[in-house]
Amino acid sequence: MRRHPRRGEAGREVSTDSSGRAAAGTAPSERGAEVGRRIGVGLMYGLWKPRVLGAWRMPATGPAILAVNHSHIIDGPMVMGVSPRPTHFLIKKEAFVGPLDPFLTAIGQVKVDRSGADRGAITRALDVLKAGGVLGIFPEGTRGEGDFASLRAGLAYFAVRSGAPVVPVAVLGSSKRPGRLIKGLPPLRSRVDVVFGDPFEAGDGSGRRTRKALDEATERIQKQLSAHLENARRLTGR
């Protein structure tokens, strides 16, 4: 019988079952996420020209949730590479195919089944925050315009449940135009701006987790994220 990790164990190595896959309910590896961050640094700065603004706004310690707009496939790896702290992103299970499955698991990313309430993914994500780690979320749920126009309730749930501050992150320039060599990626050596905003509390301080409380938290989050995106566009001229 598998056990869920106790508080404080989320930063340890991920245990695996007989197939070598991460066991359900075990917390992602903090050390693995740091390896992923270092790989991201090399790839993102080697292939493009990231310009990072406001990274100092991220809390230096303790749990935090990065709320990232999502308009391109490189948005997650870009934020992972430029973030000052290792990040565990919630990633759709469809991305865990072939050799990417063990690789993404090894670097501390969280596989989530979007077809329903994935309790295993929820537990692993909350364990990241309990251990004082950084959880990355695309609150829009899928790639789109990247304008925070429509948010799912997942971000509000994690923020209210954990009490972790939300840090808005705007990635701009990743979807401006396709590259010549690889159409699915931005032009090599083009500039991509990543703008971190001020952390904020999503809840109202009451600790309520009712449907109404989560709806109100989602509304507050959307206002904050939209305002940050507008400010990021003004700062970068995007």
Protein Blocks (a to p, Z undefined) as FASTA:
>chain_A
ZZdddehilmmccdddfkopacehiacdfklmmmmmmmmmmmmmmmmccddehklmpcfb
dcdddddddfbfklmmmmmmmpcbdcdddddfklmgcjllmmmmmnopacddfkbccfkl
mmmmmmmmmnopacdddfkopacehnopaccfklmmmmmmnopacdddddehjlmpccfk
lmmbccehiacdddddddddfbgonopacfklmmmmmmmmmmmmmmmmmmmmmmnoZZ
